[in-house]
Amino acid sequence: MTSPFLAHQWLEDFSVGDRFDYGHWEMKIEEMLAFARLYDPEPFHLDETKAKALGWDGIIASGPQISAIWRRMSKDAFPNAQIIVSPGWDNIRWFKPVYAGDILRAETEITEARPLQSRVNEGMIKLNNRILRGDELVSQLSSTWFMRCQPLA
């Protein structure tokens, strides 16, 4: 895994155009099955024979699981970020199936960074996130973080 971006703590530490490459997540069949049983019990997430009958090479991971894995990798990459809350994710797309044994990583670009006029000492950044297997794009999503501004000295 790429070392975490420890210096990226406050809104002011992020600028439009900043790009980050991070993460190393190995997909494990036990985790895929547990997620599918609990949240997305489709046959192609739970049964290899049924997945293959539908044209897949085996059990495929649930799309929401891939999005959740991105969130985990982003938290690990920015452990000091003073995030208050995320008001949501947009433009979530799953392009390629993800299988057990695949290694995922993320690329993030900051597309907006600004103070909030409605909230003192808080700001917002927007992130365009790509989840990849090697150089192959498997998923993408846009996210927003409300963050604290750096305290005045």
Secondary structure, DSSP 8 states (H G I E B T S, - for coil): -----TT--SGGG--TT-EEEEEEEE--HHHHHHHHHHH---HHHH-HHHHHHTT-SS----HHHHHHHHHHHHHHHSTT--EEEEEEEEEEEE-S---TT-EEEEEEEEEEEEE-SSSTTEEEEEEEEEEEETTEEEEEEEEEEEEE-----
